[in-house]
Protein backbone atom coordinates (compact mmCIF):
# COMPACT_ATOMS: atom_id res chain seq x y z
CA UNK A 1 0.00 0.00 0.00
CA UNK A 2 1.47 3.36 -1.05
CA UNK A 3 1.95 6.24 1.40
CA UNK A 4 -0.52 8.36 -0.64
CA UNK A 5 -3.18 5.66 -0.39
CA UNK A 6 -2.54 5.16 3.34
CA UNK A 7 -2.75 8.92 3.96
CA UNK A 8 -6.02 9.21 2.02
CA UNK A 9 -7.57 6.27 3.88
CA UNK A 10 -6.56 7.85 7.20
CA UNK A 11 -8.24 11.13 6.20
CA UNK A 12 -11.46 9.32 5.28
CA UNK A 13 -11.50 7.40 8.56
CA UNK A 14 -10.98 10.58 10.61
CA UNK A 15 -13.76 12.41 8.77
CA UNK A 16 -14.22 16.05 7.87
CA UNK A 17 -12.64 18.77 9.97
CA UNK A 18 -10.73 22.02 9.89
CA UNK A 19 -8.35 20.81 7.17
CA UNK A 20 -10.41 18.12 5.42
CA UNK A 21 -13.57 18.28 3.32
CA UNK A 22 -15.41 15.59 1.34
CA UNK A 23 -17.39 16.09 -1.88
CA UNK A 24 -19.38 13.43 -3.73
CA UNK A 25 -18.89 15.45 -6.90
CA UNK A 26 -18.18 19.04 -7.91
CA UNK A 27 -21.52 20.51 -8.91
CA UNK A 28 -20.31 24.12 -8.97
CA UNK A 29 -16.82 25.63 -9.38
CA UNK A 30 -18.03 28.63 -7.34
CA UNK A 31 -18.65 26.43 -4.28
CA UNK A 32 -15.25 24.79 -4.69
CA UNK A 33 -13.62 28.23 -4.93
CA UNK A 34 -15.03 28.96 -1.46
CA UNK A 35 -13.56 25.76 -0.03
CA UNK A 36 -10.15 26.14 -1.65
CA UNK A 37 -9.81 29.80 -0.66
CA UNK A 38 -10.91 29.04 2.91
CA UNK A 39 -8.15 26.43 3.21
CA UNK A 40 -5.59 28.93 1.91
CA UNK A 41 -6.86 31.62 4.31
CA UNK A 42 -6.78 29.34 7.34
CA UNK A 43 -4.48 26.33 7.87
CA UNK A 44 -4.35 24.68 4.47
CA UNK A 45 -6.31 21.53 3.75
CA UNK A 46 -7.30 18.57 1.62
CA UNK A 47 -10.41 18.22 -0.54
CA UNK A 48 -11.40 14.64 -1.36
CA UNK A 49 -13.74 14.40 -4.35
CA UNK A 50 -15.68 11.16 -4.74
CA UNK A 51 -16.28 10.75 -0.99
CA UNK A 52 -19.66 11.35 0.67
CA UNK A 53 -20.17 13.23 3.94
CA UNK A 54 -20.77 9.90 5.72
CA UNK A 55 -17.31 8.69 4.49
CA UNK A 56 -18.69 6.36 1.81
CA UNK A 57 -16.36 6.18 -1.18
CA UNK A 58 -18.48 6.96 -4.25
CA UNK A 59 -15.73 7.58 -6.77
CA UNK A 60 -15.71 10.06 -9.66
CA UNK A 61 -17.10 9.35 -13.12
CA UNK A 62 -14.67 11.62 -14.95
CA UNK A 63 -11.35 12.70 -13.50
CA UNK A 64 -10.89 15.19 -16.35
CA UNK A 65 -14.30 16.84 -15.89
CA UNK A 66 -13.81 17.26 -12.15
CA UNK A 67 -10.29 18.65 -12.55
CA UNK A 68 -11.48 21.16 -15.15
CA UNK A 69 -13.88 22.58 -12.55
CA UNK A 70 -11.15 22.64 -9.90
CA UNK A 71 -8.73 24.41 -12.25
CA UNK A 72 -11.41 26.97 -13.09
CA UNK A 73 -12.09 27.54 -9.39
CA UNK A 74 -8.46 27.86 -8.29
CA UNK A 75 -7.25 29.92 -11.28
CA UNK A 76 -10.19 32.14 -12.23
CA UNK A 77 -12.63 32.24 -9.30
CA UNK A 78 -10.13 32.92 -6.52
CA UNK A 79 -8.19 36.19 -6.16
CA UNK A 80 -5.20 35.79 -5.86
CA UNK A 81 -5.01 32.46 -7.82
CA UNK A 82 -4.09 29.37 -5.80
CA UNK A 83 -1.42 26.77 -6.39
CA UNK A 84 -2.95 23.34 -5.81
CA UNK A 85 -1.63 19.78 -5.95
CA UNK A 86 -3.74 16.80 -6.86
CA UNK A 87 -3.57 13.05 -7.20
CA UNK A 88 -6.02 10.47 -8.48
CA UNK A 89 -6.22 7.68 -5.89
CA UNK A 90 -7.68 4.25 -6.65
CA UNK A 91 -9.62 2.71 -3.75
CA UNK A 92 -10.66 -0.74 -4.90
CA UNK A 93 -12.41 -0.12 -8.22
CA UNK A 94 -13.26 3.52 -7.44
CA UNK A 95 -11.16 6.55 -8.24
CA UNK A 96 -11.19 9.61 -5.99
CA UNK A 97 -9.35 12.93 -6.28
CA UNK A 98 -7.04 14.15 -3.54
CA UNK A 99 -6.64 17.95 -3.85
CA UNK A 100 -4.25 19.71 -1.49
CA UNK A 101 -3.98 23.44 -0.74
CA UNK A 102 -1.26 24.94 1.47
CA UNK A 103 -1.91 27.74 3.92
CA UNK A 104 -1.14 30.88 1.98
CA UNK A 105 1.64 33.34 2.79
CA UNK A 106 -0.21 35.95 0.74
CA UNK A 107 -3.59 36.27 2.49
CA UNK A 108 -6.35 37.14 2.06
CA UNK A 109 -7.71 35.25 -0.95
CA UNK A 110 -11.17 36.20 -2.21
CA UNK A 111 -13.68 33.78 -3.75
CA UNK A 112 -15.87 35.19 -6.51
CA UNK A 113 -19.56 34.30 -6.42
CA UNK A 114 -22.01 34.08 -9.31
CA UNK A 115 -22.58 37.85 -9.11
CA UNK A 116 -18.88 38.61 -9.32
CA UNK A 117 -18.72 39.68 -5.66
CA UNK A 118 -15.42 39.13 -3.81
CA UNK A 119 -15.82 37.35 -0.46
CA UNK A 120 -13.27 36.13 2.08
CA UNK A 121 -13.90 32.63 3.44
CA UNK A 122 -12.20 30.86 6.35
CA UNK A 123 -12.49 27.40 7.91
CA UNK A 124 -13.90 26.90 11.36
CA UNK A 125 -14.20 23.29 12.51
CA UNK A 126 -15.56 21.48 9.40
CA UNK A 127 -17.33 24.50 7.89
CA UNK A 128 -16.47 27.15 5.32
CA UNK A 129 -17.68 30.53 6.58
CA UNK A 130 -17.60 34.04 5.07
CA UNK A 131 -15.97 36.85 7.00
CA UNK A 132 -15.39 40.57 6.46
CA UNK A 133 -11.63 40.45 6.85
CA UNK A 134 -8.78 38.35 8.18
CA UNK A 135 -6.72 39.10 11.23
CA UNK A 136 -3.17 38.54 10.05
CA UNK A 137 -0.14 37.80 12.21
CA UNK A 138 0.93 40.77 14.29
CA UNK A 139 -2.35 42.66 13.96
CA UNK A 140 -3.60 42.08 17.50
CA UNK A 141 -3.41 45.29 19.46
CA UNK A 142 -2.88 45.74 23.21
CA UNK A 143 -6.61 46.02 23.81
CA UNK A 144 -7.25 42.69 22.08
CA UNK A 145 -4.47 40.98 24.03
CA UNK A 146 -5.96 42.35 27.26
CA UNK A 147 -9.38 40.99 26.28
CA UNK A 148 -7.92 37.55 25.52
CA UNK A 149 -6.28 37.45 28.94
CA UNK A 150 -9.63 37.63 30.76
CA UNK A 151 -10.66 34.38 32.45
CA UNK A 152 -14.21 34.32 30.93
CA UNK A 153 -12.69 34.75 27.45
CA UNK A 154 -10.23 31.92 28.07
CA UNK A 155 -13.15 29.69 29.12
CA UNK A 156 -15.08 30.73 26.01
CA UNK A 157 -12.18 30.02 23.64
CA UNK A 158 -11.56 26.63 25.25
CA UNK A 159 -15.24 25.82 24.75
CA UNK A 160 -15.13 26.86 21.08
CA UNK A 161 -12.10 24.66 20.44
CA UNK A 162 -14.39 21.73 21.21
CA UNK A 163 -17.72 23.00 19.79
CA UNK A 164 -18.71 24.54 16.47
CA UNK A 165 -20.34 27.68 17.86
CA UNK A 166 -21.94 29.38 20.85
CA UNK A 167 -24.83 31.76 21.54
CA UNK A 168 -25.07 34.56 24.10
CA UNK A 169 -27.56 32.50 26.12
CA UNK A 170 -25.22 29.52 26.38
CA UNK A 171 -22.29 31.76 27.31
CA UNK A 172 -24.32 33.60 29.96
CA UNK A 173 -25.09 30.30 31.74
CA UNK A 174 -21.54 29.03 31.29
CA UNK A 175 -19.78 31.99 32.94
CA UNK A 176 -22.70 33.18 35.10
CA UNK A 177 -23.37 36.62 33.60
CA UNK A 178 -26.46 38.21 32.08
CA UNK A 179 -27.33 37.44 28.48
CA UNK A 180 -26.92 41.15 27.69
CA UNK A 181 -23.36 41.17 29.02
CA UNK A 182 -22.62 37.92 27.19
CA UNK A 183 -23.85 39.49 23.93
CA UNK A 184 -21.63 42.52 24.50
CA UNK A 185 -18.58 40.33 25.15
CA UNK A 186 -19.21 38.21 22.06
CA UNK A 187 -19.67 41.29 19.90
CA UNK A 188 -16.45 42.81 21.27
CA UNK A 189 -14.56 39.63 20.34
CA UNK A 190 -16.19 39.65 16.92
CA UNK A 191 -15.18 43.28 16.37
CA UNK A 192 -11.63 42.34 17.32
CA UNK A 193 -11.69 39.55 14.69
CA UNK A 194 -11.29 36.83 17.33
CA UNK A 195 -14.76 35.37 16.66
CA UNK A 196 -16.91 35.01 13.57
CA UNK A 197 -20.44 36.36 13.94
CA UNK A 198 -22.91 34.07 12.18
CA UNK A 199 -26.17 35.85 11.45
CA UNK A 200 -27.77 33.33 9.11
CA UNK A 201 -30.34 32.27 11.69
CA UNK A 202 -31.76 33.01 15.11
CA UNK A 203 -30.34 33.22 17.65
CA UNK A 204 -27.11 34.78 16.38
CA UNK A 205 -24.18 32.43 16.93
CA UNK A 206 -20.44 32.95 17.21
CA UNK A 207 -17.61 30.69 16.12
CA UNK A 208 -13.90 30.73 16.79
CA UNK A 209 -11.89 32.31 13.99
CA UNK A 210 -8.94 30.01 13.49
CA UNK A 211 -6.73 32.36 11.52
CA UNK A 212 -3.39 33.23 13.03
Phi, psi and omega in degrees: 000128183287160179296324179296317180293316179299316180297317180295317178298320178298318180297319180295318181295322181287332179087180183289152180193200183305319186246014180221134174222142178254145172222130175298315179203168179260102182272343181208124176296335179294317179295321180292326177300321178298313182296311182297317180292325179294322175299312182297325182280347185245260186236019187077174179175177181234130174253123178253115181259130185106011179235130180279165181301330181273012176082003175293134178274112182267321184086163178252146180281323182221109177300318182298314183295319180292318182291330175298320179291321180293318178296320177298316181297311186285331185263327188241341183249006175234128173248124352285148183306150183255147171265120181240159174237142179217153174223147169265124183246131178263118176248101187067239179260004186248136181259130175238162179252132180250104183251127184241136178233129177278155170298133186280146172263004184231050180285158359271159171251137181255138171263135177270135175264184184297340179267001182083009180283143181263121184229137175272132175240146175228166175262139170220120190055237181254024184240151173256120190231137177284150177214159182288321181200166177259144168269116181267165182305135176087000184271349181290128180268177182299324181294320178294316179299321178295320179296318181292340181278348180291140182301315178300325179289321177298319178296317179299312182294321177298320178298315184287344174286344182247348181229154183295317186201174181214153175249165179299322181296316180295316180297320181299320178288324186291321182246011173059054173228170179291157179297327179296315179293324178296319178298318180296318180295316179297319179294321177299317180291328176291317178298328180274005178067024175273322179244157171260129178267121185251108187251024183278000179200182177240137356286164176297137180242163181227141181231152181289132179269107187266054175243126183267000000 
